[in-house]
Amino acid sequence: MVDNPQSEGVTRFVVKRVGVVGLGHMGHAFAVNLVEDGYQVLAYDRDPERAAALTGARPVAGFHDLAACDVVLTSLPDDDALAAVALGGAGLVRVLAPGAVHISTSTVSPDISRRVAEEHARHRQDYVAAPVLGNPDFARERKLFVLAGGARSAVEKVRPLLERLGQRLFIIGEDAASANLMKLAANALTATTLECMGEVLALLRKGGIDRHLAYDVLTNSLFDSRSIRLTAARSSTSATPRPDSPYHWPPRTCASRSQLPRKARCQCPQRA
């Protein structure tokens, strides 16, 4: 367990019990790491078998069982899921004690994040949006990049926990929604990179250039970033798009990425 020694004269916020809601690939990795760090982890998922299979954590039947948690970390698929978990009739805002912190690692819209933050504030609870850059393998290896947004006091309360989730913590701003905007912007850049890389490799392959050679040239010259290497590796080893490629991303995700520039009155032709 990692304590958070705050500045002199301020009561130290000690995190002992951590609830984890949503035990998909990413949430499961978070829960395993939290157990390893010595926290008392209470695990909830709509599929009880996922929680029961989590070694070292205590499975719980509902959100009411998380009432004694100092922190609840949610890893959920979309806006609707976050709204249901946080704002529903028996949601976290009605369960958590004043001063408890809800950390949302979900990839959701800034609008829902801001709404959840406002409701937690009304109940004297703290909310930190902390979406991440990376995949479940990175999560288990603590190699994620964590993007945190929320009131400074709230972020500082859980900074040690956030820092242990990945290799680097970025504090985006005191508006929780700013972290979600940053995450969606990064997703948009990743999608554009995937699309361009797929087209370039298809062009080279049809022109008679071996795709493995093309990968070697592109990733060991001017385009040697980690993101491009991973993207090119996927495209160079498969003739068809993977289910997690942008061509198969959920319509809701694609719509969210295309709507953000319009809301910000920013011209982004690639995201139109």
Protein Blocks (a to p, Z undefined) as FASTA:
>chain_A
ZZddddehiacdddfbdcdehjafklmmmmmmmmmnopacddddfblmlmmmmghiacdf
bfklmmmpmbdcdddfblklmmmmmmmmklmklmmcghiacddfbdcdfklmmmmmmmmm
mnopacdddddeddfklmmnopaccddeddfklmmmmmmmmmmmmmbdcdfbjclklmmm
mmmmmmmmmmmmmmmmmmmmmmmmmnopafklmmmmmmmmmmmcfklmmmmmmmmmpcbd
cfkbmklgcfklmmmmmmmmmmnopacfklZZ
